[in-house]
Amino acid sequence: MDLTQSPGENYANPRTCFFHVLFKAAALAFYILSALFIDNFVIIFVVTVLLAALDFWVVKNVSGRILVGLRWWNEINDLGESVWKFESLEQESLARLNKKDSWLFWWTLYLTAVAWVVLGIFSLIRFQADYCLIIGVCLTLSVANIIGFTKCRKGEKEVVWEVMLEKQLTGHRVDRSICDWFWNQAISQGDSFKQQSVIASPTHYLFQIVREGITFLACTQVEMPPLMAIEFLCRVADVLSDYLEGLNEDLIKDNFVIVYELLDEMIDNGFPLTTEPNILREMISPPNIVSKMLSVVTGNSSNVSDTLPGATSSCVPWRTSDIKYANNEVYVDLVEEMDAIINRDGVLVKCEIYGEVQVNSHITGVPDLTLSFTNPSILDDLRFHPCVRFRPWESHQILSFVPPDGQFKLMSYRVKKLKSIPIYVKPQLTSDAGTCRINLMVGIKNDPGKMIDSITLQFQLPPILSADLTSNHGVVNILSNKICSWSIDRIPKDRTPSLSGTLAVETGLERLHVFPIFQVGFRIQGVALSGLQIDKLDLKVVPNRLYKGFRALTRAGLYEVRDASSAFIHGYCQISNLDLYTFLG
């Protein structure tokens, strides 16, 4: 139990903290005050136990996960035995949790049980045996949460893995023992193993991606194009996130049937089949309250449509031909992320941009569009949606395509060797005699012409005993994993944001020998820093009431200020027949 808190740190989840305390206080207050206004024991019993039960559910299913990253539950295994499960986030994620949230969670959890014990003693002294029954139920619920979360807390250093879903995609069955080898490697090698997209085991080739703490693992025993496996796993994750309106373990467990049905349609005997979300929606209905109620009443849990989608017989498999809209519209967004490495003297070491052209299309019929850029020669590492005809791009650098209905990613690209950055960071660190003095300045280096907002700066503090940091603009927080987070938001016109203070390093360290890495985040609405500009968007057959729009957004990716001597590794794995595992870790 963490009973210490940082006085300068605010609650990260105030709404969750409010409901965490609300039902505890309501149950205690109603029990104590009911004797003054109500003489009916049944009403007191029902209302008090109901409030205590609501508190039990909120703590177990909501506040425990959000505030302290812990979870416990009970389930029946294949042998019919009752098994208790205890889970916690990995150590790195736990270190990021807010200290005040954790402090409030543990103190109120224990104090509530103490309050019920005290009330139980008063009831025994006054010989009120019936009221002891109320206290017994409430105390049992409170103690159950204490025991469950305490066991989770004791086991938090152990990484918990659970196979949530297994799908054999080929006739040849792959034994699940491959997962045990994968677990052992992941635990022994840590984060470096998670960054490997392609892994060679003694018996299989493994491919993995990680989304929202969930690892999608595919394995094969034959050689195959690795990009195909990685792309398919990314499509699976995107489709599940689109269908379930999010991606986490609970959503997957609550919608097992839909997940299996989607995998059956997305791949056939190990080969990708239908991966477009708009076509899958015609084949498999997304989950909703009505469909769940009908499945309970009728006993039919299938969501697969009895008729094939219109695109099945079409020459354009990602779009149906009978789409009709009263107002036709198409919007194109340029979304870019800037990766930059700057040394401590402000010299740009490396800068490049990863960008996506995202299209949101709602047009009647089967439209044929062409999109052109004013300067397509700056683009590298192009990757297109299947709807793009490659020959017009190869000959004239024009994107010719029949778009899927709705929102989709038309293409992705990279722009390399950029020589200008929008924000500068000037760090000054001096250390001597066990004290480190730090001074940071952040400002605009090249004005992009639009407002730069959501500016943040983070860096890992060295081994320290205490820190005294202040800023003339924004909010400075020191997280529990010794990361200093400085939220600037927007740079004011009247002054340059600066952070200064002193750090008392641990005993035995006279001065710092490692320069910290400063990670910068920002967002610029309405500007593509790569310089890419859209020339025009045309339709061969223009429908009535057509609306077109273009937007641009640039945000920070891997934007770091570091010592020039620090090694920089920046890469991505480029990655038949597959077997797919989805698991939490």
PyMOL commands that set and color helices and strands:
alter all, ss='L'
color gray80, all
select helices_A, chain A and resi 14-37+41-68+91-95+99-125+129-154+177-189+191-194+226-244+249-254+256-266+277-283+289-298+310-313+376-378+390-396
alter helices_A, ss='H'
color red, helices_A
select strands_A, chain A and resi 70-76+82-88+162-167+198-200+205-211+214-220+267-268+271-272+328-343+348-362+369-373+380-384+388-389+398-401+406-415+423-432+435-444+452-460+464-471+475-478+483-489+498-505+518-525+534-539+546-562+579-584
alter strands_A, ss='S'
color yellow, strands_A
deselect
rebuild
show_as cartoon
